[in-house]
């Protein structure tokens, strides 16, 4: 009787255990898409591809190789990897696990239409995943022992280029294949650590209703913000503009945008490069005060300053 009871309990608990194992497994699964525009500089990832011949597990490597060509290259009987050859030679001679490989792309900064940007982004992510999967499949076919984790990340091309953005000819393509970042080793690290972690915070800039003039009392704060950005060249600032709800939404959005623009002008005048200032007009969205009271009404006319 006891044996029968144990078997019954085991049968009842089996689905629960299976579900728990499934949930536990899913926690370990990382999305191949790294959301958001990653704050990385080209200077942080010099083209160190030739250093693969003298492997250093503490370094990360950037290659400007066009990963979108991988399926075409691997489809040939004898693949010719071009500038990526040192990496492939290394992988075939040294078995290390795991390998992280991240395809990084950018959307041409001249494109402003949100629907077009979303379409390009979807295409870029799918294209990169297909390309990287073709590499993984080829490595398995060649019985290479490296365990591979693939990622795709979007970066801001202006931020990636830094000052070069203003001095070099820019690509015309809507989608820019920036290249690959690779990391070898067992230590779990963030491919793109946040440059803004522990960054200084700044107060909101307040405005009079129906006005986009930055009052003189904020000059000291803007001086401090500009100095901080110039001293920390990995950082950007996002200016998010708001208004109260008196007026049409179109008017409020335009007003909140103009407030951001005025602060941007003030920062550029103080020496901050334009490409490091992002503006987001929100109109009457996200009120922090009650628009039915005078105090709340005044609170909502603001620009939030966020270091990123």
C-alpha positions as a Markdown table, in Angstrom:
| # | Residue | x | y | z |
|---|---|---|---|---|
| 1 | Unk | 0.0 | 0.0 | 0.0 |
| 2 | Unk | 2.8 | 2.4 | 0.9 |
| 3 | Unk | 4.6 | 1.7 | -2.4 |
| 4 | Unk | 1.4 | 2.5 | -4.3 |
| 5 | Unk | 1.0 | 5.8 | -2.4 |
| 6 | Unk | 4.6 | 6.7 | -3.2 |
| 7 | Unk | 4.0 | 6.0 | -6.9 |
| 8 | Unk | 0.8 | 8.1 | -6.9 |
| 9 | Unk | 2.6 | 11.0 | -5.3 |
| 10 | Unk | 5.5 | 10.8 | -7.7 |
| 11 | Unk | 3.1 | 10.9 | -10.7 |
| 12 | Unk | 1.3 | 13.9 | -9.2 |
| 13 | Unk | 4.6 | 15.8 | -8.6 |
| 14 | Unk | 6.2 | 15.0 | -11.9 |
| 15 | Unk | 4.5 | 17.8 | -13.9 |
| 16 | Unk | 5.3 | 20.3 | -11.1 |
| 17 | Unk | 8.9 | 19.3 | -11.2 |
| 18 | Unk | 9.0 | 19.4 | -15.0 |
| 19 | Unk | 7.5 | 22.9 | -14.9 |
| 20 | Unk | 10.0 | 24.1 | -12.3 |
| 21 | Unk | 12.8 | 22.8 | -14.4 |
| 22 | Unk | 11.4 | 24.5 | -17.5 |
| 23 | Unk | 11.1 | 27.8 | -15.6 |
| 24 | Unk | 14.6 | 27.4 | -14.2 |
| 25 | Unk | 16.0 | 26.8 | -17.7 |
| 26 | Unk | 14.2 | 29.7 | -19.2 |
| 27 | Unk | 15.9 | 32.1 | -16.7 |
| 28 | Unk | 19.2 | 31.2 | -18.2 |
| 29 | Unk | 18.2 | 31.9 | -21.7 |
| 30 | Unk | 19.3 | 35.4 | -22.8 |
| 31 | Unk | 17.7 | 37.3 | -25.6 |
| 32 | Unk | 20.0 | 37.6 | -28.6 |
| 33 | Unk | 18.8 | 41.1 | -29.1 |
| 34 | Unk | 20.4 | 43.7 | -26.9 |
| 35 | Unk | 17.8 | 46.4 | -26.6 |
| 36 | Unk | 18.5 | 50.1 | -27.0 |
| 37 | Unk | 21.3 | 52.1 | -28.6 |
| 38 | Unk | 24.4 | 50.9 | -26.8 |
| 39 | Unk | 26.8 | 53.6 | -25.5 |
| 40 | Unk | 30.1 | 52.4 | -26.8 |
| 41 | Unk | 32.9 | 54.3 | -28.5 |
| 42 | Unk | 35.0 | 53.2 | -31.4 |
| 43 | Unk | 38.1 | 54.1 | -29.3 |
| 44 | Unk | 37.1 | 51.4 | -26.8 |
| 45 | Unk | 37.2 | 48.7 | -29.5 |
| 46 | Unk | 40.2 | 49.4 | -31.7 |
| 47 | Unk | 40.7 | 47.1 | -34.6 |
| 48 | Unk | 42.8 | 44.5 | -32.7 |
| 49 | Unk | 42.0 | 41.6 | -34.9 |
| 50 | Unk | 45.6 | 40.8 | -35.5 |
| 51 | Unk | 46.1 | 40.2 | -31.8 |
| 52 | Unk | 44.3 | 36.9 | -32.1 |
| 53 | Unk | 47.7 | 35.4 | -32.8 |
| 54 | Unk | 48.8 | 36.3 | -29.3 |
| 55 | Unk | 45.6 | 35.5 | -27.4 |
| 56 | Unk | 44.8 | 37.5 | -24.3 |
| 57 | Unk | 41.6 | 36.3 | -22.5 |
| 58 | Unk | 41.1 | 39.7 | -20.8 |
| 59 | Unk | 40.6 | 41.6 | -24.0 |
| 60 | Unk | 37.5 | 42.1 | -26.2 |
| 61 | Unk | 38.0 | 42.5 | -29.9 |
| 62 | Unk | 36.3 | 44.6 | -32.5 |
| 63 | Unk | 36.4 | 43.8 | -36.2 |
| 64 | Unk | 34.8 | 46.0 | -38.9 |
| 65 | Unk | 34.1 | 42.8 | -40.9 |
| 66 | Unk | 30.7 | 43.0 | -42.7 |
| 67 | Unk | 28.8 | 40.1 | -41.0 |
| 68 | Unk | 25.9 | 40.2 | -43.5 |
| 69 | Unk | 28.3 | 38.5 | -46.0 |
| 70 | Unk | 28.7 | 35.4 | -43.8 |
| 71 | Unk | 25.9 | 33.3 | -45.5 |
| 72 | Unk | 27.3 | 34.0 | -48.9 |
| 73 | Unk | 30.9 | 33.3 | -47.9 |
| 74 | Unk | 30.0 | 30.1 | -46.0 |
| 75 | Unk | 28.0 | 28.8 | -49.0 |
| 76 | Unk | 31.2 | 28.4 | -51.0 |
| 77 | Unk | 33.1 | 25.1 | -50.9 |
| 78 | Unk | 36.3 | 26.9 | -49.7 |
| 79 | Unk | 35.2 | 30.0 | -47.8 |
| 80 | Unk | 37.3 | 33.1 | -48.2 |
| 81 | Unk | 36.8 | 35.2 | -45.0 |
| 82 | Unk | 39.0 | 38.2 | -46.1 |
| 83 | Unk | 39.6 | 40.4 | -43.1 |
| 84 | Unk | 38.0 | 37.9 | -40.8 |
| 85 | Unk | 40.5 | 35.2 | -41.7 |
| 86 | Unk | 42.7 | 35.7 | -38.6 |
| 87 | Unk | 39.6 | 35.0 | -36.4 |
| 88 | Unk | 38.7 | 31.9 | -38.3 |
| 89 | Unk | 42.2 | 30.6 | -38.2 |
| 90 | Unk | 42.3 | 31.2 | -34.5 |
| 91 | Unk | 39.0 | 29.4 | -33.9 |
| 92 | Unk | 40.1 | 26.3 | -35.9 |
| 93 | Unk | 43.4 | 26.0 | -34.0 |
| 94 | Unk | 42.3 | 26.9 | -30.4 |
| 95 | Unk | 39.2 | 25.5 | -28.8 |
| 96 | Unk | 38.0 | 27.7 | -26.1 |
| 97 | Unk | 34.5 | 28.0 | -24.7 |
| 98 | Unk | 32.3 | 30.0 | -24.7 |
| 99 | Unk | 32.7 | 32.6 | -27.4 |
| 100 | Unk | 30.4 | 35.6 | -27.5 |
| 101 | Unk | 30.0 | 37.3 | -30.8 |
| 102 | Unk | 27.9 | 40.4 | -31.2 |
| 103 | Unk | 26.9 | 41.9 | -34.5 |
| 104 | Unk | 26.5 | 45.6 | -34.2 |
| 105 | Unk | 24.6 | 47.8 | -36.6 |
| 106 | Unk | 23.5 | 51.4 | -36.8 |
| 107 | Unk | 20.6 | 53.1 | -38.5 |
| 108 | Unk | 21.6 | 56.1 | -40.7 |
| 109 | Unk | 21.2 | 59.1 | -38.4 |
| 110 | Unk | 19.6 | 61.1 | -41.2 |
| 111 | Unk | 16.5 | 58.9 | -41.1 |
| 112 | Unk | 13.9 | 60.4 | -38.8 |
| 113 | Unk | 10.7 | 58.6 | -39.8 |
| 114 | Unk | 9.8 | 56.3 | -36.9 |
| 115 | Unk | 8.0 | 53.7 | -39.1 |
| 116 | Unk | 11.0 | 53.5 | -41.4 |
| 117 | Unk | 13.4 | 53.2 | -38.4 |
| 118 | Unk | 11.3 | 50.4 | -36.9 |
| 119 | Unk | 11.3 | 48.6 | -40.3 |
| 120 | Unk | 15.1 | 48.9 | -40.7 |
| 121 | Unk | 15.6 | 47.8 | -37.1 |
| 122 | Unk | 13.5 | 44.6 | -37.6 |
| 123 | Unk | 15.3 | 43.8 | -40.8 |
| 124 | Unk | 18.7 | 44.4 | -39.2 |
| 125 | Unk | 18.1 | 42.1 | -36.3 |
| 126 | Unk | 16.8 | 39.3 | -38.4 |
| 127 | Unk | 19.6 | 39.6 | -40.9 |
| 128 | Unk | 22.3 | 39.6 | -38.2 |
| 129 | Unk | 20.8 | 36.6 | -36.5 |
| 130 | Unk | 20.6 | 34.6 | -39.7 |
| 131 | Unk | 24.2 | 35.6 | -40.5 |
| 132 | Unk | 25.5 | 34.6 | -37.1 |
| 133 | Unk | 23.5 | 31.3 | -37.1 |
| 134 | Unk | 25.1 | 30.4 | -40.4 |
| 135 | Unk | 28.5 | 30.8 | -38.8 |
| 136 | Unk | 27.5 | 28.7 | -35.8 |
| 137 | Unk | 26.1 | 26.0 | -38.1 |
| 138 | Unk | 29.4 | 26.0 | -40.2 |
| 139 | Unk | 31.5 | 25.7 | -37.0 |
| 140 | Unk | 29.4 | 22.6 | -36.0 |
| 141 | Unk | 29.8 | 21.2 | -39.5 |
| 142 | Unk | 33.6 | 21.6 | -39.1 |
| 143 | Unk | 33.4 | 20.0 | -35.7 |
| 144 | Unk | 34.9 | 23.1 | -34.1 |
| 145 | Unk | 34.7 | 22.9 | -30.3 |
| 146 | Unk | 33.9 | 26.5 | -29.4 |
| 147 | Unk | 30.6 | 27.1 | -27.7 |
| 148 | Unk | 29.0 | 30.2 | -29.2 |
| 149 | Unk | 26.6 | 32.8 | -27.8 |
| 150 | Unk | 25.3 | 35.3 | -30.4 |
| 151 | Unk | 24.0 | 38.7 | -29.8 |
| 152 | Unk | 22.8 | 41.7 | -31.9 |
| 153 | Unk | 23.0 | 45.3 | -30.7 |
| 154 | Unk | 22.1 | 48.7 | -32.2 |
| 155 | Unk | 24.5 | 51.6 | -31.6 |
| 156 | Unk | 24.3 | 55.3 | -32.4 |
| 157 | Unk | 26.6 | 55.8 | -35.4 |
| 158 | Unk | 27.4 | 59.3 | -34.4 |
| 159 | Unk | 28.4 | 58.2 | -30.9 |
| 160 | Unk | 30.4 | 55.3 | -32.3 |
| 161 | Unk | 32.4 | 57.7 | -34.6 |
| 162 | Unk | 32.8 | 60.5 | -32.1 |
| 163 | Unk | 34.5 | 63.5 | -33.6 |
| 164 | Unk | 35.1 | 61.5 | -36.8 |
| 165 | Unk | 31.4 | 61.9 | -37.5 |
| 166 | Unk | 32.1 | 65.6 | -38.4 |
| 167 | Unk | 35.2 | 65.1 | -40.5 |
| 168 | Unk | 34.6 | 61.9 | -42.6 |
| 169 | Unk | 32.1 | 61.2 | -45.4 |
| 170 | Unk | 29.0 | 59.4 | -44.1 |
| 171 | Unk | 27.5 | 56.3 | -45.7 |
| 172 | Unk | 24.3 | 56.7 | -47.7 |
| 173 | Unk | 22.9 | 53.2 | -46.8 |
| 174 | Unk | 19.9 | 53.3 | -44.4 |
| 175 | Unk | 21.4 | 50.3 | -42.5 |
| 176 | Unk | 25.1 | 50.4 | -41.5 |
| 177 | Unk | 26.9 | 47.2 | -40.8 |
| 178 | Unk | 29.3 | 48.5 | -38.1 |
| 179 | Unk | 31.0 | 45.1 | -37.5 |
| 180 | Unk | 31.5 | 42.5 | -34.8 |
| 181 | Unk | 32.6 | 42.5 | -31.2 |
| 182 | Unk | 34.0 | 39.2 | -29.9 |
| 183 | Unk | 34.8 | 38.0 | -26.4 |
| 184 | Unk | 36.5 | 34.7 | -25.4 |
| 185 | Unk | 36.5 | 33.3 | -21.9 |
| 186 | Unk | 34.2 | 31.9 | -19.2 |
| 187 | Unk | 33.7 | 35.0 | -17.2 |
| 188 | Unk | 30.3 | 36.5 | -17.6 |
| 189 | Unk | 30.5 | 40.1 | -18.5 |
| 190 | Unk | 28.2 | 42.7 | -20.0 |
| 191 | Unk | 29.2 | 43.2 | -23.7 |
| 192 | Unk | 28.1 | 46.8 | -23.4 |
| 193 | Unk | 28.5 | 48.2 | -19.8 |
| 194 | Unk | 26.5 | 51.3 | -19.2 |
| 195 | Unk | 28.7 | 54.4 | -19.4 |
| 196 | Unk | 26.2 | 56.3 | -17.2 |
| 197 | Unk | 26.4 | 54.0 | -14.2 |
| 198 | Unk | 27.0 | 56.1 | -11.2 |
| 199 | Unk | 26.8 | 59.3 | -13.3 |
| 200 | Unk | 26.0 | 62.6 | -11.7 |
| 201 | Unk | 22.3 | 63.7 | -11.6 |
| 202 | Unk | 20.9 | 67.1 | -12.5 |
| 203 | Unk | 17.7 | 68.8 | -11.6 |
| 204 | Unk | 14.9 | 69.6 | -14.0 |
| 205 | Unk | 14.8 | 72.9 | -15.8 |
| 206 | Unk | 11.5 | 74.7 | -15.1 |
| 207 | Unk | 9.7 | 77.0 | -17.5 |
| 208 | Unk | 7.0 | 79.6 | -17.2 |
| 209 | Unk | 3.6 | 78.5 | -18.8 |
| 210 | Unk | 3.5 | 79.0 | -22.6 |
| 211 | Unk | 7.1 | 80.0 | -22.6 |
| 212 | Unk | 10.3 | 78.3 | -23.8 |
| 213 | Unk | 12.8 | 80.8 | -22.4 |
| 214 | Unk | 15.5 | 79.4 | -20.2 |
| 215 | Unk | 15.7 | 81.8 | -17.3 |
| 216 | Unk | 19.1 | 83.1 | -16.1 |
| 217 | Unk | 18.9 | 81.4 | -12.8 |
| 218 | Unk | 19.7 | 78.1 | -14.6 |
| 219 | Unk | 23.0 | 79.4 | -16.1 |
| 220 | Unk | 25.1 | 78.0 | -13.2 |
| 221 | Unk | 23.4 | 74.6 | -13.6 |
| 222 | Unk | 23.9 | 74.5 | -17.4 |
| 223 | Unk | 27.6 | 75.5 | -16.8 |
| 224 | Unk | 28.0 | 72.6 | -14.5 |
| 225 | Unk | 26.2 | 70.2 | -16.9 |
| 226 | Unk | 28.3 | 71.3 | -19.9 |
| 227 | Unk | 31.5 | 71.0 | -17.9 |
| 228 | Unk | 30.5 | 67.5 | -16.7 |
| 229 | Unk | 29.8 | 66.3 | -20.2 |
| 230 | Unk | 33.0 | 67.7 | -21.7 |
| 231 | Unk | 35.0 | 66.1 | -18.9 |
| 232 | Unk | 33.2 | 62.7 | -19.4 |
| 233 | Unk | 33.3 | 62.2 | -23.1 |
| 234 | Unk | 31.6 | 58.8 | -23.0 |
| 235 | Unk | 28.4 | 60.3 | -21.7 |
| 236 | Unk | 25.4 | 61.8 | -23.5 |
| 237 | Unk | 22.5 | 63.8 | -22.2 |
| 238 | Unk | 18.8 | 63.2 | -22.9 |
| 239 | Unk | 16.5 | 66.2 | -22.6 |
| 240 | Unk | 12.9 | 65.2 | -22.2 |
| 241 | Unk | 10.5 | 68.2 | -22.5 |
| 242 | Unk | 7.0 | 68.5 | -20.9 |
| 243 | Unk | 4.2 | 71.0 | -20.6 |
| 244 | Unk | 0.9 | 71.4 | -18.8 |
| 245 | Unk | -2.3 | 70.2 | -20.4 |
| 246 | Unk | -3.7 | 73.7 | -21.2 |
| 247 | Unk | -3.8 | 73.8 | -25.0 |
| 248 | Unk | -3.9 | 71.4 | -27.8 |
| 249 | Unk | -1.6 | 68.3 | -27.8 |
| 250 | Unk | 0.0 | 69.6 | -31.0 |
| 251 | Unk | 0.8 | 72.9 | -29.4 |
| 252 | Unk | 2.1 | 71.3 | -26.1 |
| 253 | Unk | 4.3 | 68.9 | -28.0 |
| 254 | Unk | 5.8 | 71.8 | -30.1 |
| 255 | Unk | 6.3 | 73.8 | -26.9 |
| 256 | Unk | 8.0 | 70.9 | -25.1 |
| 257 | Unk | 10.3 | 70.4 | -28.1 |
| 258 | Unk | 11.3 | 74.1 | -28.3 |
| 259 | Unk | 12.2 | 74.0 | -24.6 |
| 260 | Unk | 14.6 | 71.1 | -25.3 |
| 261 | Unk | 16.0 | 72.9 | -28.3 |
| 262 | Unk | 16.7 | 76.0 | -26.2 |
| 263 | Unk | 18.6 | 74.0 | -23.6 |
| 264 | Unk | 20.5 | 72.2 | -26.4 |
| 265 | Unk | 21.5 | 75.5 | -27.9 |
| 266 | Unk | 22.8 | 76.6 | -24.5 |
| 267 | Unk | 24.9 | 73.4 | -24.1 |
| 268 | Unk | 26.3 | 73.6 | -27.6 |
| 269 | Unk | 27.3 | 77.2 | -26.9 |
| 270 | Unk | 29.2 | 76.0 | -23.9 |
| 271 | Unk | 31.1 | 73.5 | -26.0 |
| 272 | Unk | 29.1 | 70.2 | -25.9 |
| 273 | Unk | 29.0 | 68.5 | -29.3 |
| 274 | Unk | 25.5 | 68.3 | -30.8 |
| 275 | Unk | 25.6 | 64.6 | -31.4 |
| 276 | Unk | 25.8 | 64.0 | -27.6 |
| 277 | Unk | 22.5 | 65.8 | -26.9 |
| 278 | Unk | 19.2 | 63.9 | -27.5 |
| 279 | Unk | 15.9 | 65.6 | -27.3 |
| 280 | Unk | 12.5 | 64.0 | -26.7 |
| 281 | Unk | 9.3 | 66.1 | -26.7 |
| 282 | Unk | 6.5 | 64.6 | -24.6 |
| 283 | Unk | 4.0 | 67.4 | -24.5 |
| 284 | Unk | 1.5 | 67.1 | -21.6 |
| 285 | Unk | 2.4 | 63.4 | -20.9 |
| 286 | Unk | 3.7 | 62.2 | -17.5 |
| 287 | Unk | 2.6 | 65.0 | -15.3 |
| 288 | Unk | 4.3 | 65.2 | -11.9 |
| 289 | Unk | 1.8 | 67.8 | -10.6 |
| 290 | Unk | -2.0 | 68.2 | -10.6 |
| 291 | Unk | -2.9 | 70.5 | -13.6 |
| 292 | Unk | -6.0 | 71.6 | -11.7 |
| 293 | Unk | -3.9 | 73.4 | -9.1 |
| 294 | Unk | -1.6 | 76.3 | -9.6 |
| 295 | Unk | 1.4 | 74.5 | -7.9 |
| 296 | Unk | 0.9 | 71.3 | -10.0 |
| 297 | Unk | 0.4 | 73.4 | -13.1 |
| 298 | Unk | 3.8 | 75.1 | -12.7 |
| 299 | Unk | 5.6 | 71.8 | -11.9 |
| 300 | Unk | 4.6 | 70.2 | -15.2 |
| 301 | Unk | 6.3 | 72.9 | -17.4 |
| 302 | Unk | 9.8 | 71.3 | -17.3 |
| 303 | Unk | 12.6 | 69.6 | -19.1 |
| 304 | Unk | 14.1 | 66.5 | -17.4 |
| 305 | Unk | 17.9 | 66.1 | -17.7 |
| 306 | Unk | 19.2 | 62.6 | -17.8 |
| 307 | Unk | 22.8 | 61.5 | -18.3 |
| 308 | Unk | 23.0 | 58.3 | -20.4 |
